[in-house]
């Protein structure tokens, strides 16, 4: 998994599947939330997401007040967010 950041956008390429991936995502968000409260997460080709990442994103939105929008490229990841009733919370859209 690779992460690229620019302005208020975090782009993820590759599958999100390990604890190391979670740590990379957390560090990217920690750096970005110091300057931005409105963040776009672009998950280009991952077909899944770990529960630890979902939990962290939920904390950012509900506790820290981050305005998060997620764009996904994979239909299966979109279905996962829908099955977990997270589409509205994370403003998920398929691109």
Jmol script that loads the backbone (N, CA, C; Angstrom):
load data "model"
ATOM      1  N   UNK A   1       0.834  -1.175   0.000  1.00  0.00           N
ATOM      2  CA  UNK A   1       0.000   0.000   0.000  1.00  0.00           C
ATOM      3  C   UNK A   1       0.883   1.244   0.000  1.00  0.00           C
ATOM      4  N   UNK A   2       0.510   2.212  -0.840  1.00  0.00           N
ATOM      5  CA  UNK A   2       1.233   3.480  -0.920  1.00  0.00           C
ATOM      6  C   UNK A   2       0.290   4.621  -0.575  1.00  0.00           C
ATOM      7  N   UNK A   3       0.817   5.630   0.118  1.00  0.00           N
ATOM      8  CA  UNK A   3       0.032   6.813   0.486  1.00  0.00           C
ATOM      9  C   UNK A   3       0.709   8.049  -0.090  1.00  0.00           C
ATOM     10  N   UNK A   4      -0.118   8.917  -0.655  1.00  0.00           N
ATOM     11  CA  UNK A   4       0.352  10.192  -1.179  1.00  0.00           C
ATOM     12  C   UNK A   4      -0.567  11.277  -0.611  1.00  0.00           C
ATOM     13  N   UNK A   5       0.008  12.364  -0.130  1.00  0.00           N
ATOM     14  CA  UNK A   5      -0.808  13.449   0.413  1.00  0.00           C
ATOM     15  C   UNK A   5      -0.518  14.748  -0.319  1.00  0.00           C
ATOM     16  N   UNK A   6      -1.574  15.547  -0.465  1.00  0.00           N
ATOM     17  CA  UNK A   6      -1.415  16.890  -1.013  1.00  0.00           C
ATOM     18  C   UNK A   6      -2.598  17.723  -0.548  1.00  0.00           C
ATOM     19  N   UNK A   7      -2.326  18.921  -0.112  1.00  0.00           N
ATOM     20  CA  UNK A   7      -3.346  19.817   0.412  1.00  0.00           C
ATOM     21  C   UNK A   7      -4.190  19.092   1.452  1.00  0.00           C
ATOM     22  N   UNK A   8      -5.477  18.890   1.186  1.00  0.00           N
ATOM     23  CA  UNK A   8      -6.341  18.209   2.154  1.00  0.00           C
ATOM     24  C   UNK A   8      -6.772  16.828   1.652  1.00  0.00           C
ATOM     25  N   UNK A   9      -5.967  16.220   0.784  1.00  0.00           N
ATOM     26  CA  UNK A   9      -6.303  14.926   0.181  1.00  0.00           C
ATOM     27  C   UNK A   9      -5.271  13.865   0.524  1.00  0.00           C
ATOM     28  N   UNK A  10      -5.764  12.695   0.902  1.00  0.00           N
ATOM     29  CA  UNK A  10      -4.908  11.528   1.123  1.00  0.00           C
ATOM     30  C   UNK A  10      -5.299  10.489   0.086  1.00  0.00           C
ATOM     31  N   UNK A  11      -4.347  10.091  -0.764  1.00  0.00           N
ATOM     32  CA  UNK A  11      -4.601   9.082  -1.798  1.00  0.00           C
ATOM     33  C   UNK A  11      -3.928   7.780  -1.396  1.00  0.00           C
ATOM     34  N   UNK A  12      -4.697   6.702  -1.458  1.00  0.00           N
ATOM     35  CA  UNK A  12      -4.166   5.384  -1.125  1.00  0.00           C
ATOM     36  C   UNK A  12      -4.243   4.498  -2.360  1.00  0.00           C
ATOM     37  N   UNK A  13      -3.096   3.892  -2.691  1.00  0.00           N
ATOM     38  CA  UNK A  13      -3.033   2.921  -3.784  1.00  0.00           C
ATOM     39  C   UNK A  13      -2.640   1.571  -3.204  1.00  0.00           C
ATOM     40  N   UNK A  14      -3.264   0.516  -3.697  1.00  0.00           N
ATOM     41  CA  UNK A  14      -2.979  -0.821  -3.194  1.00  0.00           C
ATOM     42  C   UNK A  14      -3.978  -1.206  -2.120  1.00  0.00           C
ATOM     43  N   UNK A  15      -3.880  -2.447  -1.666  1.00  0.00           N
ATOM     44  CA  UNK A  15      -4.821  -2.959  -0.679  1.00  0.00           C
ATOM     45  C   UNK A  15      -4.458  -2.543   0.742  1.00  0.00           C
ATOM     46  N   UNK A  16      -5.480  -2.198   1.508  1.00  0.00           N
ATOM     47  CA  UNK A  16      -5.328  -1.878   2.928  1.00  0.00           C
ATOM     48  C   UNK A  16      -5.563  -3.180   3.675  1.00  0.00           C
ATOM     49  N   UNK A  17      -4.486  -3.770   4.236  1.00  0.00           N
ATOM     50  CA  UNK A  17      -4.671  -5.101   4.812  1.00  0.00           C
ATOM     51  C   UNK A  17      -3.858  -5.409   6.058  1.00  0.00           C
ATOM     52  N   UNK A  18      -2.931  -4.557   6.439  1.00  0.00           N
ATOM     53  CA  UNK A  18      -2.055  -4.921   7.560  1.00  0.00           C
ATOM     54  C   UNK A  18      -2.039  -3.846   8.644  1.00  0.00           C
ATOM     55  N   UNK A  19      -1.453  -4.204   9.774  1.00  0.00           N
ATOM     56  CA  UNK A  19      -1.273  -3.249  10.862  1.00  0.00           C
ATOM     57  C   UNK A  19      -0.346  -2.121  10.413  1.00  0.00           C
ATOM     58  N   UNK A  20       0.644  -2.451   9.610  1.00  0.00           N
ATOM     59  CA  UNK A  20       1.555  -1.425   9.091  1.00  0.00           C
ATOM     60  C   UNK A  20       0.803  -0.427   8.213  1.00  0.00           C
ATOM     61  N   UNK A  21      -0.168  -0.915   7.428  1.00  0.00           N
ATOM     62  CA  UNK A  21      -0.987  -0.019   6.608  1.00  0.00           C
ATOM     63  C   UNK A  21      -1.788   0.928   7.500  1.00  0.00           C
ATOM     64  N   UNK A  22      -2.371   0.381   8.556  1.00  0.00           N
ATOM     65  CA  UNK A  22      -3.118   1.203   9.516  1.00  0.00           C
ATOM     66  C   UNK A  22      -2.215   2.297  10.091  1.00  0.00           C
ATOM     67  N   UNK A  23      -1.001   1.936  10.478  1.00  0.00           N
ATOM     68  CA  UNK A  23      -0.074   2.916  11.052  1.00  0.00           C
ATOM     69  C   UNK A  23       0.249   4.026  10.055  1.00  0.00           C
ATOM     70  N   UNK A  24       0.472   3.666   8.787  1.00  0.00           N
ATOM     71  CA  UNK A  24       0.761   4.672   7.752  1.00  0.00           C
ATOM     72  C   UNK A  24      -0.415   5.631   7.585  1.00  0.00           C
ATOM     73  N   UNK A  25      -1.624   5.075   7.564  1.00  0.00           N
ATOM     74  CA  UNK A  25      -2.822   5.895   7.402  1.00  0.00           C
ATOM     75  C   UNK A  25      -2.991   6.823   8.597  1.00  0.00           C
ATOM     76  N   UNK A  26      -2.789   6.299   9.784  1.00  0.00           N
ATOM     77  CA  UNK A  26      -2.925   7.098  11.006  1.00  0.00           C
ATOM     78  C   UNK A  26      -1.934   8.255  11.021  1.00  0.00           C
ATOM     79  N   UNK A  27      -0.688   7.988  10.668  1.00  0.00           N
ATOM     80  CA  UNK A  27       0.334   9.041  10.638  1.00  0.00           C
ATOM     81  C   UNK A  27      -0.040  10.117   9.611  1.00  0.00           C
ATOM     82  N   UNK A  28      -0.512   9.698   8.440  1.00  0.00           N
ATOM     83  CA  UNK A  28      -0.905  10.666   7.404  1.00  0.00           C
ATOM     84  C   UNK A  28      -2.037  11.560   7.900  1.00  0.00           C
ATOM     85  N   UNK A  29      -3.040  10.960   8.555  1.00  0.00           N
ATOM     86  CA  UNK A  29      -4.149  11.758   9.081  1.00  0.00           C
ATOM     87  C   UNK A  29      -3.700  12.663  10.221  1.00  0.00           C
ATOM     88  N   UNK A  30      -2.838  12.175  11.097  1.00  0.00           N
ATOM     89  CA  UNK A  30      -2.369  13.005  12.209  1.00  0.00           C
ATOM     90  C   UNK A  30      -1.663  14.252  11.696  1.00  0.00           C
ATOM     91  N   UNK A  31      -0.858  14.095  10.679  1.00  0.00           N
ATOM     92  CA  UNK A  31      -0.159  15.250  10.099  1.00  0.00           C
ATOM     93  C   UNK A  31      -1.142  16.214   9.447  1.00  0.00           C
ATOM     94  N   UNK A  32      -2.113  15.654   8.727  1.00  0.00           N
ATOM     95  CA  UNK A  32      -3.040  16.486   7.977  1.00  0.00           C
ATOM     96  C   UNK A  32      -4.044  17.212   8.877  1.00  0.00           C
ATOM     97  N   UNK A  33      -4.494  16.575   9.948  1.00  0.00           N
ATOM     98  CA  UNK A  33      -5.527  17.190  10.786  1.00  0.00           C
ATOM     99  C   UNK A  33      -5.013  18.380  11.588  1.00  0.00           C
ATOM    100  N   UNK A  34      -3.706  18.581  11.629  1.00  0.00           N
ATOM    101  CA  UNK A  34      -3.170  19.782  12.278  1.00  0.00           C
ATOM    102  C   UNK A  34      -3.495  21.028  11.467  1.00  0.00           C
ATOM    103  N   UNK A  35      -3.633  20.863  10.147  1.00  0.00           N
ATOM    104  CA  UNK A  35      -3.880  22.005   9.269  1.00  0.00           C
ATOM    105  C   UNK A  35      -5.274  22.017   8.662  1.00  0.00           C
ATOM    106  N   UNK A  36      -5.894  20.845   8.511  1.00  0.00           N
ATOM    107  CA  UNK A  36      -7.175  20.753   7.801  1.00  0.00           C
ATOM    108  C   UNK A  36      -8.210  20.028   8.651  1.00  0.00           C
ATOM    109  N   UNK A  37      -9.432  20.525   8.603  1.00  0.00           N
ATOM    110  CA  UNK A  37     -10.557  19.849   9.263  1.00  0.00           C
ATOM    111  C   UNK A  37     -11.510  19.237   8.243  1.00  0.00           C
ATOM    112  N   UNK A  38     -11.263  19.511   6.968  1.00  0.00           N
ATOM    113  CA  UNK A  38     -12.046  18.948   5.869  1.00  0.00           C
ATOM    114  C   UNK A  38     -11.084  18.125   5.022  1.00  0.00           C
ATOM    115  N   UNK A  39     -11.244  16.786   5.034  1.00  0.00           N
ATOM    116  CA  UNK A  39     -10.266  15.906   4.388  1.00  0.00           C
ATOM    117  C   UNK A  39     -10.966  14.962   3.418  1.00  0.00           C
ATOM    118  N   UNK A  40     -10.342  14.778   2.260  1.00  0.00           N
ATOM    119  CA  UNK A  40     -10.801  13.813   1.270  1.00  0.00           C
ATOM    120  C   UNK A  40      -9.851  12.620   1.299  1.00  0.00           C
ATOM    121  N   UNK A  41     -10.412  11.437   1.487  1.00  0.00           N
ATOM    122  CA  UNK A  41      -9.643  10.194   1.434  1.00  0.00           C
ATOM    123  C   UNK A  41      -9.994   9.509   0.126  1.00  0.00           C
ATOM    124  N   UNK A  42      -9.021   9.330  -0.746  1.00  0.00           N
ATOM    125  CA  UNK A  42      -9.216   8.715  -2.054  1.00  0.00           C
ATOM    126  C   UNK A  42      -8.596   7.318  -2.023  1.00  0.00           C
ATOM    127  N   UNK A  43      -9.447   6.301  -1.952  1.00  0.00           N
ATOM    128  CA  UNK A  43      -8.985   4.910  -1.933  1.00  0.00           C
ATOM    129  C   UNK A  43      -9.181   4.369  -3.341  1.00  0.00           C
ATOM    130  N   UNK A  44      -8.097   4.348  -4.107  1.00  0.00           N
ATOM    131  CA  UNK A  44      -8.211   4.104  -5.529  1.00  0.00           C
ATOM    132  C   UNK A  44      -8.504   2.653  -5.908  1.00  0.00           C
ATOM    133  N   UNK A  45      -7.808   1.698  -5.310  1.00  0.00           N
ATOM    134  CA  UNK A  45      -8.005   0.331  -5.796  1.00  0.00           C
ATOM    135  C   UNK A  45      -8.065  -0.742  -4.718  1.00  0.00           C
ATOM    136  N   UNK A  46      -8.129  -0.389  -3.466  1.00  0.00           N
ATOM    137  CA  UNK A  46      -8.253  -1.391  -2.410  1.00  0.00           C
ATOM    138  C   UNK A  46      -9.657  -1.988  -2.449  1.00  0.00           C
ATOM    139  N   UNK A  47      -9.730  -3.309  -2.267  1.00  0.00           N
ATOM    140  CA  UNK A  47     -11.036  -3.972  -2.282  1.00  0.00           C
ATOM    141  C   UNK A  47     -11.582  -4.172  -0.879  1.00  0.00           C
ATOM    142  N   UNK A  48     -10.779  -3.823   0.137  1.00  0.00           N
ATOM    143  CA  UNK A  48     -11.221  -3.980   1.521  1.00  0.00           C
ATOM    144  C   UNK A  48     -10.553  -2.918   2.382  1.00  0.00           C
ATOM    145  N   UNK A  49     -10.956  -2.899   3.651  1.00  0.00           N
ATOM    146  CA  UNK A  49     -10.378  -1.963   4.613  1.00  0.00           C
ATOM    147  C   UNK A  49     -10.424  -2.655   5.976  1.00  0.00           C
ATOM    148  N   UNK A  50      -9.404  -2.484   6.788  1.00  0.00           N
ATOM    149  CA  UNK A  50      -9.360  -3.184   8.071  1.00  0.00           C
ATOM    150  C   UNK A  50     -10.261  -2.503   9.098  1.00  0.00           C
ATOM    151  N   UNK A  51     -10.672  -3.283  10.083  1.00  0.00           N
ATOM    152  CA  UNK A  51     -11.534  -2.743  11.139  1.00  0.00           C
ATOM    153  C   UNK A  51     -10.825  -1.662  11.935  1.00  0.00           C
ATOM    154  N   UNK A  52      -9.503  -1.762  12.078  1.00  0.00           N
ATOM    155  CA  UNK A  52      -8.764  -0.737  12.820  1.00  0.00           C
ATOM    156  C   UNK A  52      -8.812   0.605  12.084  1.00  0.00           C
ATOM    157  N   UNK A  53      -8.749   0.583  10.761  1.00  0.00           N
ATOM    158  CA  UNK A  53      -8.838   1.821   9.984  1.00  0.00           C
ATOM    159  C   UNK A  53     -10.256   2.388  10.085  1.00  0.00           C
ATOM    160  N   UNK A  54     -11.264   1.528   9.988  1.00  0.00           N
ATOM    161  CA  UNK A  54     -12.653   1.982  10.124  1.00  0.00           C
ATOM    162  C   UNK A  54     -12.856   2.622  11.495  1.00  0.00           C
ATOM    163  N   UNK A  55     -12.354   1.985  12.542  1.00  0.00           N
ATOM    164  CA  UNK A  55     -12.471   2.538  13.889  1.00  0.00           C
ATOM    165  C   UNK A  55     -11.787   3.884  14.011  1.00  0.00           C
ATOM    166  N   UNK A  56     -10.598   4.010  13.431  1.00  0.00           N
ATOM    167  CA  UNK A  56      -9.864   5.276  13.498  1.00  0.00           C
ATOM    168  C   UNK A  56     -10.607   6.383  12.752  1.00  0.00           C
ATOM    169  N   UNK A  57     -11.124   6.069  11.559  1.00  0.00           N
ATOM    170  CA  UNK A  57     -11.871   7.060  10.787  1.00  0.00           C
ATOM    171  C   UNK A  57     -13.138   7.493  11.521  1.00  0.00           C
ATOM    172  N   UNK A  58     -13.790   6.542  12.178  1.00  0.00           N
ATOM    173  CA  UNK A  58     -14.990   6.856  12.961  1.00  0.00           C
ATOM    174  C   UNK A  58     -14.651   7.825  14.085  1.00  0.00           C
ATOM    175  N   UNK A  59     -13.537   7.592  14.767  1.00  0.00           N
ATOM    176  CA  UNK A  59     -13.082   8.488  15.838  1.00  0.00           C
ATOM    177  C   UNK A  59     -12.816   9.894  15.293  1.00  0.00           C
ATOM    178  N   UNK A  60     -12.162   9.963  14.133  1.00  0.00           N
ATOM    179  CA  UNK A  60     -11.869  11.276  13.547  1.00  0.00           C
ATOM    180  C   UNK A  60     -13.146  12.068  13.290  1.00  0.00           C
ATOM    181  N   UNK A  61     -14.155  11.388  12.770  1.00  0.00           N
ATOM    182  CA  UNK A  61     -15.404  12.073  12.427  1.00  0.00           C
ATOM    183  C   UNK A  61     -16.231  12.390  13.671  1.00  0.00           C
ATOM    184  N   UNK A  62     -16.457  11.389  14.515  1.00  0.00           N
ATOM    185  CA  UNK A  62     -17.388  11.561  15.628  1.00  0.00           C
ATOM    186  C   UNK A  62     -16.788  12.264  16.844  1.00  0.00           C
ATOM    187  N   UNK A  63     -15.540  12.025  17.129  1.00  0.00           N
ATOM    188  CA  UNK A  63     -14.938  12.615  18.326  1.00  0.00           C
ATOM    189  C   UNK A  63     -14.143  13.882  18.020  1.00  0.00           C
ATOM    190  N   UNK A  64     -13.358  13.831  16.936  1.00  0.00           N
ATOM    191  CA  UNK A  64     -12.466  14.950  16.627  1.00  0.00           C
ATOM    192  C   UNK A  64     -13.111  16.002  15.721  1.00  0.00           C
ATOM    193  N   UNK A  65     -14.295  15.712  15.180  1.00  0.00           N
ATOM    194  CA  UNK A  65     -15.002  16.690  14.357  1.00  0.00           C
ATOM    195  C   UNK A  65     -14.434  16.912  12.976  1.00  0.00           C
ATOM    196  N   UNK A  66     -13.714  15.934  12.445  1.00  0.00           N
ATOM    197  CA  UNK A  66     -13.154  16.044  11.101  1.00  0.00           C
ATOM    198  C   UNK A  66     -14.267  15.814  10.075  1.00  0.00           C
ATOM    199  N   UNK A  67     -14.330  16.677   9.065  1.00  0.00           N
ATOM    200  CA  UNK A  67     -15.286  16.523   7.972  1.00  0.00           C
ATOM    201  C   UNK A  67     -14.612  15.661   6.913  1.00  0.00           C
ATOM    202  N   UNK A  68     -14.955  14.373   6.904  1.00  0.00           N
ATOM    203  CA  UNK A  68     -14.283  13.390   6.046  1.00  0.00           C
ATOM    204  C   UNK A  68     -15.192  12.992   4.898  1.00  0.00           C
ATOM    205  N   UNK A  69     -14.618  12.956   3.694  1.00  0.00           N
ATOM    206  CA  UNK A  69     -15.294  12.419   2.515  1.00  0.00           C
ATOM    207  C   UNK A  69     -14.383  11.351   1.932  1.00  0.00           C
ATOM    208  N   UNK A  70     -14.975  10.214   1.536  1.00  0.00           N
ATOM    209  CA  UNK A  70     -14.191   9.113   0.986  1.00  0.00           C
ATOM    210  C   UNK A  70     -14.649   8.812  -0.433  1.00  0.00           C
ATOM    211  N   UNK A  71     -13.695   8.739  -1.345  1.00  0.00           N
ATOM    212  CA  UNK A  71     -13.943   8.294  -2.717  1.00  0.00           C
ATOM    213  C   UNK A  71     -13.326   6.913  -2.868  1.00  0.00           C
ATOM    214  N   UNK A  72     -14.096   5.970  -3.406  1.00  0.00           N
ATOM    215  CA  UNK A  72     -13.580   4.616  -3.601  1.00  0.00           C
ATOM    216  C   UNK A  72     -13.661   4.240  -5.075  1.00  0.00           C
ATOM    217  N   UNK A  73     -12.693   3.459  -5.523  1.00  0.00           N
ATOM    218  CA  UNK A  73     -12.687   2.995  -6.898  1.00  0.00           C
ATOM    219  C   UNK A  73     -13.267   1.602  -7.052  1.00  0.00           C
ATOM    220  N   UNK A  74     -13.312   0.844  -5.965  1.00  0.00           N
ATOM    221  CA  UNK A  74     -13.746  -0.549  -5.999  1.00  0.00           C
ATOM    222  C   UNK A  74     -15.209  -0.698  -5.603  1.00  0.00           C
ATOM    223  N   UNK A  75     -15.959  -1.417  -6.411  1.00  0.00           N
ATOM    224  CA  UNK A  75     -17.362  -1.679  -6.097  1.00  0.00           C
ATOM    225  C   UNK A  75     -17.490  -2.502  -4.819  1.00  0.00           C
ATOM    226  N   UNK A  76     -16.577  -3.458  -4.604  1.00  0.00           N
ATOM    227  CA  UNK A  76     -16.669  -4.286  -3.397  1.00  0.00           C
ATOM    228  C   UNK A  76     -16.410  -3.472  -2.135  1.00  0.00           C
ATOM    229  N   UNK A  77     -15.520  -2.492  -2.189  1.00  0.00           N
ATOM    230  CA  UNK A  77     -15.291  -1.631  -1.024  1.00  0.00           C
ATOM    231  C   UNK A  77     -16.504  -0.735  -0.781  1.00  0.00           C
ATOM    232  N   UNK A  78     -17.107  -0.257  -1.853  1.00  0.00           N
ATOM    233  CA  UNK A  78     -18.327   0.547  -1.716  1.00  0.00           C
ATOM    234  C   UNK A  78     -19.422  -0.281  -1.046  1.00  0.00           C
ATOM    235  N   UNK A  79     -19.556  -1.530  -1.452  1.00  0.00           N
ATOM    236  CA  UNK A  79     -20.549  -2.427  -0.849  1.00  0.00           C
ATOM    237  C   UNK A  79     -20.252  -2.677   0.629  1.00  0.00           C
ATOM    238  N   UNK A  80     -18.971  -2.789   0.978  1.00  0.00           N
ATOM    239  CA  UNK A  80     -18.595  -2.987   2.379  1.00  0.00           C
ATOM    240  C   UNK A  80     -19.028  -1.785   3.230  1.00  0.00           C
ATOM    241  N   UNK A  81     -18.727  -0.583   2.763  1.00  0.00           N
ATOM    242  CA  UNK A  81     -19.160   0.613   3.489  1.00  0.00           C
ATOM    243  C   UNK A  81     -20.680   0.647   3.618  1.00  0.00           C
ATOM    244  N   UNK A  82     -21.367   0.249   2.553  1.00  0.00           N
ATOM    245  CA  UNK A  82     -22.834   0.232   2.578  1.00  0.00           C
ATOM    246  C   UNK A  82     -23.350  -0.816   3.568  1.00  0.00           C
ATOM    247  N   UNK A  83     -22.770  -2.007   3.545  1.00  0.00           N
ATOM    248  CA  UNK A  83     -23.182  -3.078   4.464  1.00  0.00           C
ATOM    249  C   UNK A  83     -22.980  -2.674   5.926  1.00  0.00           C
ATOM    250  N   UNK A  84     -21.958  -1.888   6.193  1.00  0.00           N
ATOM    251  CA  UNK A  84     -21.654  -1.444   7.558  1.00  0.00           C
ATOM    252  C   UNK A  84     -22.382  -0.143   7.929  1.00  0.00           C
ATOM    253  N   UNK A  85     -23.232   0.341   7.011  1.00  0.00           N
ATOM    254  CA  UNK A  85     -23.989   1.583   7.229  1.00  0.00           C
ATOM    255  C   UNK A  85     -23.078   2.779   7.509  1.00  0.00           C
ATOM    256  N   UNK A  86     -21.994   2.867   6.753  1.00  0.00           N
ATOM    257  CA  UNK A  86     -21.027   3.952   6.949  1.00  0.00           C
ATOM    258  C   UNK A  86     -20.998   4.947   5.790  1.00  0.00           C
ATOM    259  N   UNK A  87     -21.839   4.743   4.777  1.00  0.00           N
ATOM    260  CA  UNK A  87     -21.822   5.623   3.603  1.00  0.00           C
ATOM    261  C   UNK A  87     -22.134   7.070   3.982  1.00  0.00           C
ATOM    262  N   UNK A  88     -23.144   7.266   4.808  1.00  0.00           N
ATOM    263  CA  UNK A  88     -23.516   8.634   5.200  1.00  0.00           C
ATOM    264  C   UNK A  88     -22.479   9.252   6.140  1.00  0.00           C
ATOM    265  N   UNK A  89     -22.032   8.483   7.121  1.00  0.00           N
ATOM    266  CA  UNK A  89     -21.067   9.007   8.101  1.00  0.00           C
ATOM    267  C   UNK A  89     -19.790   9.495   7.432  1.00  0.00           C
ATOM    268  N   UNK A  90     -19.278   8.692   6.479  1.00  0.00           N
ATOM    269  CA  UNK A  90     -18.012   9.027   5.810  1.00  0.00           C
ATOM    270  C   UNK A  90     -18.209   9.716   4.463  1.00  0.00           C
ATOM    271  N   UNK A  91     -19.453   9.985   4.077  1.00  0.00           N
ATOM    272  CA  UNK A  91     -19.741  10.614   2.775  1.00  0.00           C
ATOM    273  C   UNK A  91     -19.033   9.853   1.655  1.00  0.00           C
ATOM    274  N   UNK A  92     -19.273   8.552   1.603  1.00  0.00           N
ATOM    275  CA  UNK A  92     -18.593   7.679   0.638  1.00  0.00           C
ATOM    276  C   UNK A  92     -19.272   7.786  -0.724  1.00  0.00           C
ATOM    277  N   UNK A  93     -18.445   7.885  -1.767  1.00  0.00           N
ATOM    278  CA  UNK A  93     -18.973   7.854  -3.123  1.00  0.00           C
ATOM    279  C   UNK A  93     -18.055   7.017  -4.007  1.00  0.00           C
ATOM    280  N   UNK A  94     -18.658   6.372  -4.964  1.00  0.00           N
ATOM    281  CA  UNK A  94     -17.913   5.540  -5.921  1.00  0.00           C
ATOM    282  C   UNK A  94     -17.506   6.418  -7.086  1.00  0.00           C
ATOM    283  N   UNK A  95     -16.235   6.348  -7.471  1.00  0.00           N
ATOM    284  CA  UNK A  95     -15.743   7.124  -8.603  1.00  0.00           C
ATOM    285  C   UNK A  95     -15.221   6.228  -9.698  1.00  0.00           C
TER     286      UNK A  95
END
end "model"
wireframe off; spacefill off
backbone 0.3
color backbone group
